[in-house]
Amino acid sequence: MSTYLIRRLIYLAFQALAVATVVFLLLRLVPGDPVRATLGQTATPEQVAEVRGQLGLDQPLIQQYGEWMGNLVRGDLGTAITSGRPVSLDVGLRIGNTLELIVLSTVVALAVGIPLGVIAALRSNKVTDYALGSLAMLGLSLPSFVVGTVLLLIFALWLGWLPESRYVPWGESPVGHLRTVVLPVLTLAAPFAAVVMRMTRSSMLEVVRKDYVRTARAKGLGSWAITMRHALRNALVPVLSISGLEVVSLFGNTVLVEIIFSWPGLSSLLFDGVTQRDYPVVQGVVLVIAALVMLVNLIVDVAYGVLDPRIRNS
């Protein structure tokens, strides 16, 4: 297992270098002057030249790249043009909020999707299976911004059970914070849970037809032992695969969710950076999100090796 993990870490290091290089080139090779776009057409040439000097854009490209990589090693993502604050400071203040949504949404989706998928597989082609399948199709067919808007309308505006779009920090009120996090998490978890449920059902139906499951049943093992010890463990490998993709997609879905619920996370910071044309903010947030996606992929790869020894020995 240690050799497998070392290989994945080496691969991750090369991947991180490639991503950092692409992010560096992406905003520098696009047509137009990002400083002029940020400051607006009313900015004087002196102001543009001053900001270009502050950002190091008046230097040769290779020198900019060297300074960019050196700053990254020190954790420096640059300085925002509009606020004058270090980008790493704003990212540090918001990254926990985004990770909170993603982690809680993943936990809720797996806690709901896997058991419902197992139940649907064990009740295949029965009323329970059809009902759960219809529920999953509903979750898959509704976009996140529709689910979020409907939940906000029903539970916040009509029923008044939960607060409207106002973020409450944990330090200010733990109970208030938990109440504000419910709707964003449910919005993100709903389609995720539907995907997990359908994949779990499909995988379980395939696994229960395997020879080793029939052998375990012939030995007199109970249905609970067969389901949990033999079928479910092997059925979780494709579920883990699709879950990893869904977790990555959550980073995109959080953009609209954070805007709908006024949640101060990375996605809303990226949105503000794009609307304000703040070049260093966009560059820094994109890089951090890319690093988080690579970390998720690493965790999924390691989990593969834990569930299936054939993968880590290959």
C-alpha positions in Angstrom: 0.0 0.0 0.0 2.9 2.4 0.7 4.3 1.9 -2.7 0.9 2.6 -4.3 0.6 5.8 -2.2 4.1 7.0 -3.2 3.3 6.5 -6.9 0.1 8.5 -6.5 1.9 11.3 -4.7 4.6 11.5 -7.4 1.9 11.6 -10.0 0.0 14.3 -8.0 3.2 16.5 -7.8 3.6 16.5 -11.6 -0.1 17.1 -12.0 0.1 20.1 -9.6 3.0 21.6 -11.6 1.1 21.2 -14.8 -2.0 22.8 -13.3 0.0 25.8 -11.9 1.6 26.3 -15.3 -1.7 26.3 -17.1 -3.3 28.7 -14.6 -0.3 31.0 -15.1 -0.5 31.0 -18.9 -4.3 31.0 -19.1 -4.8 34.6 -18.0 -1.6 36.0 -19.5 -2.1 34.7 -23.0 -5.7 35.8 -23.5 -6.2 38.8 -25.7 -6.3 42.2 -24.1 -4.7 43.8 -21.1 -6.1 42.4 -17.8 -5.0 45.5 -15.9 -6.8 47.8 -18.3 -9.9 45.6 -18.1 -9.8 45.7 -14.3 -9.2 49.4 -13.9 -11.6 50.4 -16.6 -11.2 52.6 -19.7 -11.0 55.8 -17.6 -7.7 54.8 -16.0 -4.7 56.8 -17.0 -1.6 55.2 -18.6 0.3 56.0 -15.4 -2.2 54.1 -13.3 -2.1 51.2 -15.6 1.7 51.2 -15.7 1.8 51.4 -11.8 -0.5 48.4 -11.4 1.3 46.4 -14.1 4.5 47.0 -12.1 2.9 45.9 -8.9 1.7 42.7 -10.5 5.0 42.1 -12.3 3.4 42.1 -15.7 6.0 44.5 -17.1 8.6 41.7 -16.8 9.5 39.0 -19.4 7.1 36.0 -19.3 9.7 33.6 -18.1 10.7 35.9 -15.3 7.0 36.2 -14.3 6.7 32.4 -14.3 9.7 32.0 -12.1 8.4 34.6 -9.6 4.9 33.0 -9.7 6.2 29.6 -8.9 8.4 31.0 -6.1 5.5 32.8 -4.6 3.4 29.7 -4.7 6.0 27.7 -2.8 5.7 30.4 -0.1 1.9 30.3 -0.2 1.7 33.8 -1.8 -1.2 34.0 -4.3 -0.7 37.7 -5.0 -2.6 40.8 -4.1 -6.1 41.7 -5.2 -6.4 44.8 -7.3 -9.8 46.0 -6.1 -9.2 45.5 -2.3 -5.4 45.6 -2.0 -5.7 42.5 0.3 -3.5 39.4 -0.2 -5.5 36.8 -2.1 -4.3 34.1 0.2 -5.9 35.9 3.1 -9.3 36.0 1.4 -8.9 32.4 0.3 -8.0 31.3 3.8 -11.1 33.1 5.3 -13.5 31.4 2.8 -12.0 28.0 2.0 -13.4 26.5 5.2 -16.9 27.6 4.3 -16.8 25.9 0.9 -15.2 22.7 2.3 -18.0 22.6 4.9 -20.7 22.6 2.3 -18.9 20.0 0.2 -18.0 17.6 3.1 -21.5 17.8 4.6 -23.2 17.4 1.3 -21.0 14.3 0.5 -21.8 12.8 3.9 -25.5 13.4 3.5 -25.6 12.1 -0.1 -23.7 8.9 0.8 -25.7 8.3 4.0 -28.9 8.6 2.1 -28.0 7.2 -1.4 -26.2 4.0 -0.4 -28.9 2.6 2.0 -31.7 3.5 -0.5 -29.7 1.9 -3.3 -29.3 -1.3 -1.3 -33.0 -1.3 -0.5 -34.0 -0.7 -4.1 -31.7 -3.6 -5.2 -33.1 -6.0 -2.6 -36.7 -5.0 -3.6 -35.9 -5.1 -7.3 -38.9 -4.7 -9.7 -41.3 -4.1 -6.7 -43.2 -1.1 -5.6 -40.4 0.1 -3.3 -37.9 -0.1 -6.2 -40.2 1.9 -8.6 -40.9 4.6 -5.9 -37.2 5.0 -5.1 -36.3 5.1 -8.8 -38.9 7.8 -9.4 -37.5 9.8 -6.5 -34.0 9.5 -8.0 -35.1 10.6 -11.4 -36.7 13.7 -9.8 -33.4 14.5 -8.0 -31.4 14.1 -11.2 -33.7 16.1 -13.4 -33.8 19.3 -11.3 -30.8 21.6 -11.5 -29.2 22.8 -8.2 -30.3 26.4 -8.6 -34.0 25.2 -9.0 -33.7 22.9 -5.9 -32.1 25.7 -3.9 -34.7 28.3 -4.9 -37.6 25.9 -4.2 -36.2 24.9 -0.8 -35.6 28.6 0.1 -39.1 29.5 -1.0 -40.8 26.7 1.0 -38.8 26.3 4.2 -37.6 29.9 4.7 -40.2 32.2 3.2 -43.5 30.2 3.4 -43.0 28.0 6.5 -40.3 30.1 8.3 -38.6 27.1 9.7 -35.2 28.1 8.5 -33.6 31.5 8.0 -33.4 33.3 4.7 -30.1 33.9 2.8 -28.1 35.3 5.6 -24.8 33.6 6.7 -24.3 33.2 10.4 -20.7 32.4 11.5 -20.2 29.5 13.9 -18.5 31.8 16.4 -21.5 34.1 16.5 -24.1 31.4 17.0 -23.5 27.7 16.5 -27.3 27.0 16.4 -27.8 29.8 13.9 -24.9 28.5 11.8 -26.4 25.0 11.7 -29.7 26.4 10.6 -28.2 28.4 7.8 -26.2 25.4 6.5 -29.2 23.1 6.2 -30.6 24.4 2.9 -27.3 24.7 1.0 -26.3 21.2 2.0 -29.6 19.7 1.0 -29.5 21.6 -2.3 -26.1 20.1 -3.2 -26.8 16.7 -1.7 -30.1 16.0 -3.5 -28.7 15.2 -7.1 -25.6 13.6 -5.5 -27.7 11.2 -3.5 -29.8 10.4 -6.6 -26.7 9.4 -8.5 -25.3 7.3 -5.6 -28.6 5.5 -5.2 -28.9 4.5 -8.8 -25.3 3.4 -9.0 -25.6 1.4 -5.7 -28.7 -0.3 -7.0 -27.1 -1.2 -10.3 -23.9 -2.4 -8.8 -25.7 -4.5 -6.1 -27.8 -6.2 -8.7 -24.7 -7.2 -10.6 -22.8 -8.4 -7.5 -25.6 -10.5 -6.1 -25.5 -12.7 -9.2 -21.8 -13.5 -8.7 -20.7 -17.1 -7.8 -19.2 -16.2 -4.4 -22.5 -14.7 -3.3 -24.4 -17.8 -4.4 -21.8 -19.9 -2.6 -22.2 -17.8 0.6 -26.0 -18.3 0.4 -25.6 -22.0 -0.2 -23.5 -22.2 3.0 -26.5 -20.9 5.0 -25.3 -17.4 5.7 -28.1 -15.0 6.5 -29.2 -12.3 4.0 -27.8 -9.5 6.2 -24.3 -11.1 6.4 -24.3 -11.7 2.6 -25.4 -8.2 1.8 -23.0 -6.4 4.2 -20.0 -8.6 4.2 -19.9 -9.9 0.6 -22.1 -7.9 -1.8 -21.9 -4.4 -0.5 -18.1 -4.2 -0.2 -17.6 -5.2 -3.8 -20.5 -3.1 -5.0 -19.0 0.0 -3.5 -16.0 0.2 -5.9 -18.1 1.7 -8.8 -20.1 3.7 -6.3 -16.8 5.2 -5.0 -15.8 6.0 -8.6 -19.0 8.0 -9.4 -18.9 9.6 -5.9 -15.4 11.0 -6.7 -16.7 12.6 -9.9 -19.7 14.0 -8.1 -17.6 15.5 -5.3 -15.5 17.2 -8.0 -18.7 18.5 -9.7 -19.7 20.0 -6.3 -17.0 22.6 -6.7 -18.9 23.8 -9.8 -22.4 23.5 -8.3 -21.4 25.6 -5.2 -21.1 28.7 -7.4 -24.8 29.1 -7.8 -25.6 27.7 -4.4 -23.3 30.2 -2.6 -24.9 33.0 -4.5 -28.5 31.9 -3.8 -27.8 31.5 -0.1 -25.3 34.3 0.3 -22.7 31.9 1.5 -19.2 33.4 1.7 -17.1 30.6 0.1 -14.5 30.2 -2.6 -17.1 30.1 -5.4 -18.6 33.4 -4.5 -15.1 34.9 -4.2 -14.4 33.6 -7.7 -17.6 35.1 -9.0 -16.8 38.5 -7.4 -13.3 38.3 -9.0 -14.7 37.6 -12.4 -17.4 40.4 -12.2 -14.8 42.9 -10.9 -12.2 41.6 -13.4 -9.8 41.2 -10.5 -7.1 39.2 -12.3 -5.0 38.0 -9.3 -8.2 36.9 -7.4 -9.4 34.8 -10.3 -6.0 33.3 -10.8 -5.5 32.4 -7.1 -9.0 30.9 -6.5 -8.8 28.8 -9.7 -5.5 27.4 -8.6 -6.8 26.6 -5.1 -10.0 24.9 -6.4 -7.8 22.9 -8.9 -5.6 21.8 -6.0 -8.7 20.7 -4.0 -9.9 18.7 -6.9 -6.6 16.9 -7.2 -6.7 16.2 -3.5 -10.1 14.6 -3.9 -8.9 12.5 -6.7 -6.0 11.3 -4.6 -8.3 10.4 -1.7 -10.5 8.4 -4.2 -7.5 6.6 -5.6 -6.3 5.6 -2.1 -9.8 4.4 -1.2 -9.8 2.3 -4.4 -6.7 0.6 -3.1 -8.3 -0.1 0.3 -11.5 -1.6 -1.2 -9.8 -3.6 -4.0 -6.3 -4.9 -3.4 -5.9 -5.7 -7.1 -5.8 -2.0 -7.8 -3.0 -1.1 -5.5 -1.0 -4.1 -6.6 -1.3 -3.3 -10.3 
